[in-house]
Each structure stands twice: as C-alpha cells, then as structure tokens.
Amino acid sequence: EDPVGNGHEEKDTNPFAEYMWMENEEDFDRQVEEELQEQEFLDRCFQEMLEEEEQDWFIPARDLPQGMAQLQQQLHGLAVGDGSEDILSKSNLNPDAKEFVPGVKY
C-alpha cells in the first residue's frame, strides 16, 4: 500500500501512535529521574566502599614504621633450607595409612 501524503499509511488507526508516550510525560520524566538518582546513589556507595577498602588494606610501606619495613624485606629474602631428609627420618607418620579425606569416617 502506498503511503498517503502525510507519510502515514491509510490503514493506521491512530496517526499519532508514536507520540502517545507524551500523554504520560510527567510519569516518564519522574521514572527517568528516579533511575538517575538511583544510579547516582549506587555510584556514591561504590566509591565509598572503594575508599573504605583502601583504608583497610595493609600496605607495609605505608603502615609499618621505617625499621619494620626493612625487617620485612629481610624476612622475604630468607630462604628455608631443604631439610626434607632429616624430617622424614624423624617422622612418626605411617606411610601405609589411608589418605585423609575430610568428613569421611573410617
């Protein structure tokens, strides 16, 4: 069917159908404003959460006294020697025991 001169097809029952949302423009505006306020509130809460989390984090360089930070660096540099043979020779564990599974009664 060919459109009529006003750009609408003849079978359109309401030529203003695309503008009917304007009938409830105040409700539409209120809904959009509420959504924007909710989004702003969520953004503020998220930012506050990040700031609280940042304050709660333990950052050694910031939170330890200067001497403590040096001690911590020295501790990280220490390596434990491989004394596994010594530990195995003194062990009281049964090498033939069943594997431990939490929650299973034997």
Buried (B, 14 or more C-beta within 10 A) or exposed (E): EEEEEEEBEEEEEEEEEEEEEEEEEEEEEEEEEEEEEEEEEEEEEEEEEEEEEEEEEEEEEEEBEEEEBEEEEEEEEEEEEEEEEEEEEEEEEEEEEEEEEEEEEE
